[in-house]
Amino acid sequence: MQYDVVIVGGGPAGLAAAIRLKQISTETSVCVLEKGSEVGAHILSGAVMDPRAIAELFPDWRERGAPLNVPVSEDRFLMLTESGAYRAPNWLLPACFTNHGNYVVSLGNVCRWLAQQAEALGVEIFPGFAAAEVLHDEHGAVRGVATGDLGVDKTGRQTEAFQPGMELHAKYTFFAEGCRGHLGRQLEEKFALRARAQAQTYGLGLKELWEIDPAKHRPGLVIHTAGWPLDRSTYGGSFLYHVGNNQVAIGFVVGLGYANPYLSPFEEFQRYKTHPAIRGFLEGGKRLAYGARAIAAGGVQSLPELVFPGGCLIGDEAGFLNASRIKGSHAAIKSGMLAAEAAQDALAAGRAGDALSAYPEAYRKSWLFDELRRARNFKPWMAKGLFTGSLMFGIDQVLLRGRAPWTLAHKGPDHAQLRPKGEFAPIAYPKPDGVLSFDRLSSVFLSNTHHNEDQPVHLTLKDASVPVRINLERFDAPEQRYCPAGVYEILRDDDGSNPRLQINAPNCVHCKTCDIKDPTQNIVWVTPEGGGGPNYPDM
């Protein structure tokens, strides 16, 4: 199938790019591939949304019925101790921590709305089709992608339901897979896109949606916290957003540069919900949904080269997220628009298959670059500890207004920060009570995750001996703890001998944490059959 532009990923970046392409020229043929069962199925974010970019895409977004219905009514920032909470006065907060003019949203529902706008403009959207391979021409330029085969069993043999993948060729291909896209990783290596960039750093975001007592509901209330249950040296924090319909979105983010192999982000999240300042909102309520997703948080100094012959990276595929604001959807939309405008200029000039250099040039002249540049020292400062980092970033933002003459460096890739188990004591996490805290498997059930179990395992190992020989021996198999879905287990015989790794691939919620945090980089996430994975409602 031949198109002018093929877009891999139906998130905010990919859909915004498709819409902008069609807004400029209805004659441009555009298709979007989405590996989820529907647009929005794999979308998970807090989310408080800055409407700046969507207002540029659709100045009449309100009249069009965009699902930005709950304006932020109040900001609270709490520093937690094990039993107490200290609220920072709002006048003391840097501007990046305030949300006046923003909206509490379900990003999945925003993407569903964007998909409707795209299809009305003539964009072809194919949900349930996962791009599994990058196609190159004889000169090495990207000429499109191929979707994965369907109906292949776990031994690699074709079943009666076999359907071969299809090739989609394009003059330009946009990659918008989200954080740690597996095709994006291949492109970064092939075209050395990270040669001049610092290592990307990541966080793991875990989220639940609750229905709470109406008497406790405050539409638009936004609460962020730092501190307990994490120690002072581990980056992370929480959010609790009051959305509509007596619901709250509650979540926890842990920076994946942590050192302690016994730390479990999932268990830290469950423990957080029991804090006196938080549990009061949830008691008497009902948990409706659960999910998890990695986010790229390195900032402007960790962005790779954005373009290469025949294509480009947009959205969180590249790392357009402002970690200090805990926001990325507006950045994703803007990056997709900028890439679309560069592609349309190229198509109008009769070009194809070259590097869209006008895209990074436009980005460097945009408000997006200015915003990310002002926030560039947030993550490096916070890596120095909660109190030191908060103080220094406050000085950076309040006194220097993000215009310090220096750019701090990240420590290095997150997987390299994990330390041997002998340097730490195991963490004794409390058992879930089934009221406020829960286990992994009951949580995965609420993510509506489904995979065809008779398909090749999509969590692949470069060397099958490494999980026991290195990860278990040196780090006590941290994949058992950093995975938020119970995918990885160390099994033993009844006498405790013969340890081995079991991969429960059907549990996978596609968060990509294993691909990021595995200390030996032995686990490689590849796309399963299209349509598999979570099916998030209102997330």
N, C-alpha and C positions, 0 to 999 in steps of 0.2 A: 504494500500500500504506500502511495506516494503523497507526501504533504509538503507544504512550504515549511511548516514548523511542527515538530513533535515535542511534546512536553511530558516528561516523566514525573508524575506525582500530582495528585489533585488536592494539594494543600493550598494555603493562602497565596504563596508565591506563584505556584503553577497556574492557578485559576486567574490570578490578577494578570499574569503575563498573557494568557489566552484572551482574556477580555480586552486588554489594551491593544493587542494585535488586531482584533476585529473592529475595535472602535476606530482605529486609524484607516483600515481598509477591509471592507467586507469581502473583497476578492481573495484575500489571503486564506489559504486552507490550513486549518489548525486542528490538531487532535491532542487530547490529554489521556494518558494512561494512568489508571489508579489501581493499585494492587489490592485495596480493600474491597469488600463486597459491595460497598456503595461509597460515594464521596462522603467524607466525614467519619467513616467507620473506624479509621485508624488515627483520627485527630484527637489529641489530648493536650490541653493547656490549661492554665489556672482558671480563668484568664480575665485580666483587666486590660482592655483594649484602648489604645490611643487612636481616635478616629481620623487622625490627620491624613494618613495615606488613603484610606477608603473614601474620604471626602474628595481627594484628588481624582480617584478612579471614577467615582459616582458623586458629583456634587449634590445630587438629589437623592442620596441614599435613604433619607428618612421617608420620602414619598414612595420610594420603591419597596419599603417594608423591610429594610435590613434589620436583622435581629439584634440590634443594639438598643435594648429597651430599659436597662436598669442603670441610670447614671450613678456614679460614685457619690455617696452622700456624706461619708465621713472616713477619715484615715486614722488608724491607730497603729503605733509601732511599739511593741513590747519587748523588753529584755527579760527573759525567763531565767529564774533559778529553779531548783528542784521543787520548791514549794511556794515560790512567790513570783510576782510579775511587777516590773517597773515600767511605767509608760513614759516614753520620751515626749516632751512637749513638742507640739507640731511646729512651733516657730524655730525649733532647733534642728529640724530635719532638713537635709539637703533637698533641693527641688526634685531630684530624681525619685525621692521616696514619697512624693505627694501625687495625688491622682485626680485633682479637680479637673473636670472636663472630660474624664475618661468614663468608660462603661464596663460594667461587669457582664461578661458574655459567656456563652458556650461557643468555643471556636469551631467545634464540629458543626454546629448549626449555622454559624457564619459561612463556613465552607459550603454547606448544602445550599445556602442562599446564593453564594457566588456562582455555584455550578448552574443554578437556574438562570442567572443572568448571562452566563457564558453560552449556554445552549440556545437561549433566545437570540443571541447574536450569530449563531451558526457554528459554534465550536462543537466538534465531535468528542464526546467523553466516553471512554470505555472502562467502566469499573469492573473489577474482578480479573484484570489482566496485569500481570506483573512483568515489568521489563527485566529480563534476566541476562541480557548480553548487549554490549556496545558493539555496533557495527562500524567498521572503518573502510575507507576506500583504498585504492592502491597506493596512495601517497601518505596514508596514515591518518587522514582527517576523519572525523566522526561523520558518518552518513546516516545515522539512525540507530535504532535498537531492535532487538528481537525479543518477543515475549517468550515465556517459558512453556515447555510442553506440558500438556495436561494428561492425566491417565497413565502416569509412570509409577510402578510400584516401588517399594523401598529397596528392592534389589536392582533397580534400574531398568527393569523389563517393561515393555509396553503392555497395558491391559486392554480389555475390550473397549474401555472408555477413552482410549488414547486419542488425543487431538494434538497435532504438531503446532508449535508456536508459529507466530507470523512475524515477518520482517516489516518494519515501518521505516521507510526511507524519508529523509527530509533534507532540505537545504540547510537548515539549522536545527539543532536538537538542544532543548533546555532541560537541565537536570535539576529537579526540585523534589528529591526523595525525602527531604527532611534530614535531621541530624544523623550523621554517620551512614549516609547512603552507601550501599555496597557497590553500585556502579560509580558513584562519585569517588570512592577510594581507589578504584582501578584507574580512573582518569587522572587523579592526582599523581599516581605513580607513573603512568605512561608519559604524561606531559610535564612531569616535575613541577607541579603547580605549587608545591610547598617549599620550593628551594629557597625562597627569600622570606618565608613566614616563620613566626615562632610556632611552637607546638600548640595545637588546639587543646583546650581544656574543657571539661564537660561536667555537668551535674546530672544526677538522676532525680527526676521529679515523680513523686507518687501522689495520687489524687483519689479522693472519694467524694461522691455526691450523696448528701444526706437530706432527708426531709425532716424538719424540726418542728417543735411546738410553735404555732403561730405567735404566741405571746413573746417568744424569744427572737423572732425574726425582725431584722432591721434592713429592709431593702437598700442595697448600695453601700452597706458598711464593709469596709476593707480593713482587715487586720493582718499585719505582718509581725513575725517574731524572730528573734535570734537568741542563741544561748541554749539552755537545757532543751532536750536531753543530750545534745552533742557537747563534747569537751571543747575547751577554748581553742585548741589547735586545729579543730576540724571545721571546715567551711560548710555552712548550711543555714537553713532557716525554714520558716513555714508561712503559709497563707491560709486565711479563712475569709472567704468572700460570700456575702449574702446576695444571692441571686433572686429571681422571682419565684412565685409559687411556693413560698415557705421552704425554700431549699437553700442550702449552703454548700459551696465547694470548698473542701478542706484538703490541704496538701502539704507536702514536706519535700524539700530539695536538699540533697547531700552532694557536695562537690566530690567528684570521683578521684580527686588527687589525695584522698585520705591515706594514712600510713598503716593503720591498725588492721591486720587481716581478719580479726574477729568481729569487726564492725558490720552490722547488718542494717542497711538503710530502711528496709521494710520494718524491722523490729523497732528502730528508732521512731519511725512514723507512728506505729501502734502505741508506743510508750508516750509520745507527745500528746496524743488525744486524751490521756488521763490527767493532764495537768489541770489544776484547779481553775486556771483562767480560761481553759478551753472546754473542759468537759461539761461545764454548765450549759453551753450552747447545744450540745449533742444529747444530753440525757433526756430520755423520753422520745428521742427521734428514731429514725430508721435509715440504715445505710442502703442506698439504691444502686450505686455503681462504684467500680474500682478500676484503676488503670495505672500504667507507669510508662514513662518515656524519658530517654536521655535528651539533654539539651546542650548545644554548643555554647560555651560561655567565655571563650578566650578573648573576644573583642576584636578591635580593628587590627591589632598587631598579629593576630592569628589567622586573618583571612588569607586564603590562598590566592593565586592568580585566578581571576574569574572567568577568563576566556581561553579558548584553544581552537585549533582549526575545526570548524563545523559545529561548535557548540559553546555552552557556558553553564556556570553554576549559579543558582539563585536561591534565595531564602536561607533556611537553616542548613541546606546542603553545603553552602559556603561558610555559614556561621554568622549570619546577620541577626544577632540578638544582643540587646542591651541588658547585660546581667545586672547592672546596678538598678535598673528600672523594673527588672523581672518582666520584660516585655520583648516580644519578637515579631508578633503578627503584623504590626504596622511596618516594621523593617522588611519583612518578607514581601509584603504587598508592594512596597516601593521598589525593591530590587527587581521584582518581576516586571513592573512597569518600565523601569529603565532599560532592562534587557529587551523588552518588546519594542520599544522605540528605536533602539539601535538596530534590531533585526529588520524592522520595517524600512528604515533608511537603506539598509543593505539590499533588501529585496527590490526596492524601487530603483536602485542603481544597477540591477541585474546581477548582483553578486550571489555567491553560494559557496558554502564550505570553507570560508576563511574565518579568521578570528574577528569577533565583533568588538574591536578595540574602542568603539564609541561608548560601549556599555561601561567599562571601568572608568573611562574619562568622565562620563556623565555622573557616575556615582561619586567621584572625588569632588565634584562641584555642587553636590546636592546637600540638603539638610540632613540626610541620613549619615553621610560621612562626618559632618560636623557633630552630630549627636553621639556617634560611636567614638569619635576621637576624644570628646570631653570625658567619656566614661572609661577610657582605655586603662586607667590605673586601678580600677576598682578590684578586679580579681587578684592582681599581684599584691595589692595591699592586704586584702582579706586573707591571703595565703600566709600572712605573717602572724595570724592569730586574731581572735575576735576583738579584743580591746585595742590592741595596737592598730589593727587594720581599720576599725571603725573611726578611731581618732584621726589617723592619717588621711583616710578618704574624706572625712568631714572637712579637714583643712583643704584638701585638694578641691572639693566641690564648693565650699562656702567662701573661703578666702581667695582661692585661685580660680574659681569658677571653671574648673576643668581645663585650664590653659597653662598648666605647669610646663616648664620647658624640658621636661624629661618624660620618657616613656619607660616604665618598669617592665622587666622581663618576667615571664612565667618560669617556674622551676624546671619544667620539662613535661614530657607526656605523662598522663595520669597513671598509666600502668606501671611506670618506673618508680612511683612514689611509695608503693606498697613495701613494707618492711617484713623481715622474717618473724615467724610466730614466737620465737624465743624472746623477743623484745617486749612482748605484751602478755597480759593475762587474759584468758577468755572472759567475755562479757556475759553475765548471767541475766538474760532478758526474762521478764515475767511471762507466765503463760497467758494466752489470750483469754479474756473473760466472756467473749461472745456477745458483749453488750456495747463496749466502746472499742475494744481491741479484738483482732481476728487473726486467723492463720492464713497462710498463703493460698491454700487450695480453695477455701471458701471465698477468698477474694478473687481469685482467677475466675471462679464460677460467675461472679458478678460482672466480669469484663466481657462475657458472652464470647469467649475465645473458642474458635473451632478450627481444626485442621483435619484434612483427610489423613488418617493415621497410616494408611498404606501408601506413603510417598517417601521419597528419599529424605533423610534427616537434613534439615536446612541449617543446623548448627554443626559445622564441620570442624574437624581437628586436623591440623597439619601433621601432627605426630601423636598417635594414640597412646603412647607411653608417657607423655609429658604430664597428664593430669595426676597420676600417682607418683611418678618418679621425681617430679619437681614441685608441682603445685601442692600436693598433699604433704610431701616430706618437708618442704620449706615453709609453706604458708598455711598449712592445715586446710587445703582445698577451699579457698575463699569464694569460689564460684557458688558454693552452697549457700552463701550468705549475701553476696552482692546481687544475685538474681532475685527480682521481686516476684517471680512466678513459680518457684519450685521446680525449675527445669533440671537443675543439676543435683545429683545425689551420689554420695560415696556409699557403695554397698559392700558388705563383707559376708563371709561365710559365718555359720553359727558360732564358730570358735574365735571369731574376730580376725581371721586370716583372709588373704586374697582380696585386698581392697581394690575396687574398680569403680570407674565413673559410669553412672547411668545418666543418659540424656533423655529427659521427658519432653521431647520437642513439641508435642501437641499442646503443652501448657504455655508456650512462648507467646508473650504479648507484644513482641517486636520492639522492645525498648532499646536494644542494641548495647546494653550495659556490658554484657560478656565480651563483645567485640572490642570494647573500649578498655575495660578494667583487667582483663586476663593478664597476669603479670608476665607471662611468657609470650603473649600475643599468638597463642596457639589455636585459639577459637576464632573461627571466621564465620560470620553470619552471612548467609546467602538467601536469596528470596525463595520462599516456598511457592506452592501453587497459588495462582491468583485467587483472591477471594478468601483466603485463609487468614487467621489471626483474630484480633479482637473485633468486636462490633459495639463501639461505644455509643451509648445514647446520651445526648445532652452534655457531652464532655468537651 
